[in-house]
Amino acid sequence: MLLVHWRYVGVAAGVALGLLLVAFLTFPDRNALVAKGPMNTGHEGLGCQECHSAVAGTAAQQLSSNVYHWLGLRESSIGFGSEDVGNTACLDCHERPEDRHPVARFVEPRFSDVRKDLAAQMCITCHTEHQGVRVTQPTIGFCIHCHQDTALEDDPINPTHAELVRRESWNTCLQCHDFHGNHVWTTPLRLEEGVAEALIWDYFLGGPSPYGDDKHVEPSSSRQGGDP
């Protein structure tokens, strides 16, 4: 009898909360209300549905299914409202044929150890949404994960890559290199001719590109997409 009682409670709670949720989600400007935080730079004009695909079923069905799971009456939980965003949604807007660091590169076997440290194969590792910025990495020196052995024969730059690696000057990489290669940018031969570190941080936080406004290829998409 107790089990039957809890089933009725779960169904009733699921229906009631589901109806409240439906009312909440149909409220005007609901995107701003349900978002986890401000949209990142370049995504300000996007609605939730442009990146998040809907979970199957009504809100009441989703809620009641999860209530059953919490009560131990259902083996697994299901998504609620919308699915989490993966690489596919990001690449719909941001995939470029000449990307210097495409997702496909980081899934190669040789980067298995790097994936454990950085998870560079996931767009959200560097571009976590709803943070109100462009790049969410806590350091601009993340190149250390892949380039610890970088040394070029007849290296033309001053100081050389080998010297910068020896000094562990990983914050200097983005002073000369545009990570994705989106911008028309000539790599300087002297470090002092590169981008100031403060401007790189400003770019991460949503400021203008320190590599100029001209780009090699604009992504083709009907959706709004800012600089990654």
QUIKAFEN-V68367 format. One record per pair of residues at least 12 apart in sequence whose ideal C-beta (glycine too) atoms are under 7 Angstrom apart, sorted by the first residue. I is the first residue (numbers start at 1). GAP is how many residues later the second one is. If there is no record, write none. Layout:
i	gap
I	GAP
I	GAP
This chain:
i	gap
6	65
7	66
10	54
10	57
10	58
10	61
10	63
11	53
13	54
14	46
14	49
14	50
14	53
15	45
15	49
17	46
18	40
18	41
18	42
18	45
18	46
19	41
21	38
21	42
22	37
25	34
31	16
31	17
34	14
35	13
35	95
36	94
37	93
37	94
37	95
38	92
38	94
39	91
40	87
40	89
40	91
40	92
40	93
40	94
41	92
41	93
41	165
41	185
42	182
42	183
42	184
42	185
43	181
43	183
45	179
46	177
46	178
48	34
50	173
51	34
51	38
52	30
52	31
52	33
53	29
53	30
54	28
55	23
55	24
55	25
55	26
55	27
55	28
59	22
62	16
62	18
63	17
65	13
66	12
66	14
85	44
87	16
87	35
87	36
90	33
91	12
92	129
92	131
93	126
93	128
93	130
93	132
94	125
94	131
94	134
95	124
96	86
96	121
96	123
97	120
98	83
98	118
98	119
99	81
99	82
100	79
100	80
100	81
101	78
101	79
103	18
103	20
106	14
106	15
107	14
114	31
114	32
117	28
118	24
118	27
127	101
133	71
133	72
133	73
134	69
134	70
134	71
134	72
134	93
135	69
140	31
140	34
140	57
140	60
140	61
140	64
141	29
141	30
143	27
143	30
144	26
148	17
150	15
156	33
157	32
157	33
158	31
158	32
159	32
171	26
172	19
174	26
175	16
175	19
175	20
175	22
175	25
176	12
176	15
176	18
178	33
180	48
182	33
182	34
182	45
183	26
183	28
183	29
183	31
183	32
184	28
184	30
184	31
184	32
185	26
185	27
195	15
209	18
